[in-house]
Amino acid sequence: MIYFIVNNNFHYLRADLLRDEIVTVEPQVDTALIRIFSPALNRFDRDEDYEKVYSKHGLFGSFSQLLNLPGQWRIKQSLKRIPFRPGDGLFLFTEYELANHYLGQYAKSRGARVYLVDEGIGTYIINNYSRLTAGRSLKQRLITWVIRYLNGFYATSRLTGDETLYCPRLADRYYDGWVLFYNFSLKRDMRQIHVRLPGLKKNVPHLDPDAVLILGGYNGFYFTLPEYINLMMSALRAAIKSFKRIYFKFHQAELKFLEHKEYRDFISLAREAGVELLALDRPEPVERWFEGQTHPPRFVVGNITTALLTLFALGCEPIFFCHLIQDRYVDFKILTGFLKSVGYRFISNWEDIRPSYRSNLTLGKIYSQDISFGDFYKNIASGF
């Protein structure tokens, strides 16, 4: 049995692509989906493709949940009901959720192979921090102590990050490898397997050269809300000056903030300028929206979102602005370094967001051109 753990809609769609590649080369293989409850996971349309679907609660929803030891124990007992066996394979996309840690070590103890799968830019940022422990704030030290000692992850998990952002990390020894789609490196002591991104296309015909898509992404980590809105305003004003058609897509993480005054002012300005606002009701990955358009925009603007690179694979010109604020946060500096390493052409200021911009990227610079995920399963992971 091949298991996929999904924690949001992006994982859900990516798992479906990986599953399709596996069953293409091995039609008889059984697959199972493990859904970890989250507001960010609300798709069910491909569940029927799997032989088995499990729905489970996570372990890292809030600090109060971490302190609810009886509740944590019950969730762990529920997770242990998943019948991993020797020869099975488990693929997970993120280490942020502690339930993924627990399932990874439990599957490994049952003889299954465990692989971490690239989930985009965040994978490379978080796994290239210069230190393996989180910052020294009292909150971080307290959360680290609760996770490692009260919740039983002392021997398996640590927290990595900087002064404000932290991410649990499962010990490398529990993995059989990391499946990577991009030509960037990681500071992890595990086998790194580069495969082609599933569904990768060279381009989509009929891109609109006079249209731009701006991607939001407020999550409360990097900026105050006024700071974030000011950044988006700068990008929006530049786009209004140069493009005939403008789209703005809110990230699902920021939908809960839309009633704040700053967002209301931003939305009002956008609508007055004729900007089409996306994902105000039912959020979906931007790639799904893009592929459903007859004439999608050729240009896409954002800070550190993976969608800029996945849409580049569909023919778009990605316009990053992380370098303009790289002194604000270490994550922006790390991504700026990655982009420099592949010859990316940065904008010098907001006014460079215009139809004449070219990124100087090629698919070969960004994406692995090695074996497909299906071939990886068939040739490298044939022990499943």
N, C-alpha and C positions, 0 to 999 in steps of 0.2 A: 504494500500500500504506500502511496505517495501522499504526504500531508502538506498542506499549505496553511500557515497561520496568517490571517489578515486582520488588520486593525483599523483600516479606513478604506474609503472607496478607491483610492489610488492603488493600494495593495490588492484589492478585490479584482480590479481590471488587469493588473499586471499578472496576478496569479492565473487568471483565466488564459492569458496569452502563453504563459509557461506551460500550463496544463495542455493546451492545444498542441504545442510542439512535442511534448512527451508522447501523447497518444498518437501522434502522426507516425513516430518511429516505433512505438510499442503499443499497438491498439489494444492489447489484452490487459494492460496495466490498470489497476484500480486506483482511484484518486479520492482524497477526502479533503474537505474544507473545514478549518477551525476558525470560527468567527469569534473574536473577542469583542464583547459589547462596547460600543462607543457611539456618541452622536455623529462622529465622522464616518461611520459605517452604516449606510442605510440602503444599500443596493442588495437585491435578492434575485435579480433576473437571470443569473447564471448558476444559481445553486443546483438546479436540476442536472447540470452536467457532471456533478460529482456523485460517486456511489454512496458517500456518507457525508453529512454536514453536522458539525458540532457547534453549539452556541454556548460560550462560556463567559463568565465574568473575569475582568482583569484584577490585578493586585496593586495597581499604582495610580488609582484615580484621584486620590487626594491624600493629604497628610492624615486626616482623621481615619481614612480607610486603612492606612498603614498601622495606626494604633489599635484598630479593631482586630485584635489577635484571634478571637474565636471566628470572626468572619473570614479572616485570611486562611485559617485552618480549613474551614468548610470549602472555600474556593479551591485550595490545593487538593483536597480529597476529590473534588469534582474533576479537576484536571487529570488526576491519576486514573480516571475511568476510561480515558482514551487508550485503546489497546495496542500500543506500540509493540512491535515484534522485531526480532533480528531480521535484517534485510530490508526493513522499511526505510523510507527517506522522509525527512522533515525539512521543509524550507520555511524560513521566517525572514521578514523584511526589516524589522526594527528591533533594537535592544531597549528601546525606551520603556516598553511595557514589561513589568516584572513577570507577568504570566508567561511571556515568551521565554524568559530565563528559565523559569520552572519547567516548562515543557521541553526546552532544549536539553537540560540536564537529565530530566526524567526519561526522555526518548533515548538519550545516549546510554543511560543505565540499562535500558531494555534491549540494547543491541542495534538500535537504529542509527543511520547516518544523519548528521545534522549539518545543514548548510545555511549560511546567512546570505541573503540576496541583496544586491545593490538596490537602494530605493531612491537614488539620485544625489543631488549636490550635498544634502545633509550628511549622507554616508561619508563623504570625503572630508567634510569640514570637521565633524565630530571625531573622526578617527585620525586626525592630524593635529590635535591639540598637543602643545608642547609638554604637558604634564598629565599624569594618569589619575590625579586626584582632583576633586572639585575645589573651588575657591574656599577661602577661609572664613566666610561669613558664618555667623552663628546658625542661621537657618540651614545652610548646606551641611554643616557639621552634624546638626541634629538629625536631619533627614538621612544622612549617611549612616549614623549610628543606629537609627531605627531600622533601616533596611538590612544592614549587615548583621545586627545582633538580635533585635526583637523578632525580625521576620525570617531569620535563618539563612541569609544569603552570605554569611561571612566568608565561607570557603569558595564561593563561586562568583561573586559580583563585587564590582567597585563602581564608584561614581567618577566620571571624567567631566571636565568642563573648565569654565573660567569663573569670574566672580559672581556672575548672575545666572548663567545657564548651566544646567547639570544634566547628565545623561547616564543611566546605569549601563554598565558594560559587563557582559558575561565573559568569564575567563576563556581565553582562546582554546584551551585544551578540550573544550566541549564541542568544538566545531571540526568537521572534516574539510571545510574549505569555505571560501567566500566567492560567490559568483558575481563578477563585476562586468559592467557594460561600458565603462568609460576608461580612457587612457590616462587615468590619474593613479597615483600611488597612495598606499595606506600605511600607517605606522602600527601594524598589527602582526603578531607572530603566528600567522596561520597561512595555509595554502591559498593563494589568490588565483582564481581561474577566470580568465577573460573570455567572454562569449559575446556574440552579436546581440544587440538589443532586439527582443522579439517585436515583430511588426515594423521593423525599421524600413522606411521607404526613402528613396532619393529625393522625391519632391511630390507635391500635390499640384496638379495643373490648375491654371486660372486663379492664381493668387492675385489679390487686388493690390496694385502698387501704390495706390493712394489711400490705403487704410492701415491703421495701426491698432494693436491690442495692448492695453496697459494692464498689468497684473498686480493686484493688491496682495497684501500678505501680513496684515497686522496680527501679532500673536501675544503682545504684551511683554516680550522678552527684550527686544532691542531698543525700543523707543517709548517715550510717553506718547499718548494718543495725539496731542497737538503736534509733536515732532513728526510723527508718521504722516499725518494729514498734510503738513507743509511739504514733505517730500513728494507725496502724490500730487499735490497741487502744482509743484514745479514741473513734474513730468507731464501733467495734463495740459498746463498752459503752453508748454513747448509743442505738444502734439497739436493743439488747437490751431497754432500759427501755421503749421506746415502740412497737415493732412486733411483730406476732404471727409473721410469717414473714420470715426474713432470709437473704439469699444473699450469698456473698462469692466474687468471681471473681479469681483470680490472673492477672496479666499473664504472657504467655509468656516475657518476659525474666526473670522472677523464679523460674521453675520450677527452675532449677539451684541455687537457694539453699534449697530446701525441707528439706534435711537438716540445716541449721544449727539450733542449739539454740533460737534466738529464734523461728524459724519453727515448730519442733515445739511450743513452748509456746503460740504463737498458735493453731495448728491445734487443739491440745488444748482450749483455752478455747472456741474456736468450736464444736467438736463437742459439748462438754458443754452449751452453750447452745442446741443444736439448729439451729445455722447450717448451711445446705447449702453445701458448698464445691464450686466449679466449676473446671473446667480443670486438674484435678490429673493427668490422663493425656494427653489430646489437646487442645491449645489450639485455640481458634477465636475469631474476633472476637465480641465480646459481642452485637453486633447480630444475628448469626446465631442465637445461643442464644435471645435475646429473642423473635424472631419465631417461634420454634418452640414457645413456651409457650402453653398455653391461657389462663392468667390470669397474665401477667407482672407484676412489681412496678411500682407507680406511681412509686416514689421511687428515685433513684439517687444515690449519694454518691461523691465522688472529689476528687482534687487538681487536676491539670491535664490530665486525659485527654479526648480528643476525643469519646469515647463519651457523655459527659454531654450534649453538644449533639446528637449524632445520635439518642440515645434521647429527648431532649426533643421532637424532631420526630415521634416516634412516640407522644407523649402523656405522657411522664414529667415529673416535677418534678426538675430537676437541682440537687443540693445540693453546691456547691463549698466547699472549706475552704482554698483557696490564700491567701485574705486573712488567715487566722489565723496564717500563717507567712510572710507576704510579706517580712518583714525578713531571712528566712533565705536568700533567693536571688532574684536579679533576675528570673528567669522568672516567679516567682509574682507579683511586683509588676507586671510587664507584663500578665499575664492579668487581675489584679485591676483594672487600669485599663481594659482592654477591656470587662469585665463592667459596670463602673460606667458606661461610655459608653452602654450600651444599657438602663440602668435596672434592672440585676439586683438583687434583694433578698438581701443576704448574711445568713447566720446570725450571731448575735452571739457564740455559744459552742456547744460541742458539744451541750448540752442541747436546742438548737433543732432537732436532727435528729429530727423527729417528724411524724406524719401531718397535722398542721395547717399545715405549712410550704407556702408558695407563693412561686415565684421571681419573679413579676411580669414574666416574659418572654412575648413573642409571636413567632410564626414570622417575621413581617415585620421585627422588630427584629434578629434573628440572621441569617437566611438571605436571600440575594439572591432577589428575585422576578422577575428579568429573564428572558431567553430560556432555553430548555432547552439542554442540551449538544448535542442533535441539531440544533437550529436554529442554534446557533453553528457547528457543522460545515458545515451546508448553506449558511448565509447569509454568515458571516464568513470561514470557512476554505474557501471554495469553490474556492480555487486549488489544493487538494490534488490 
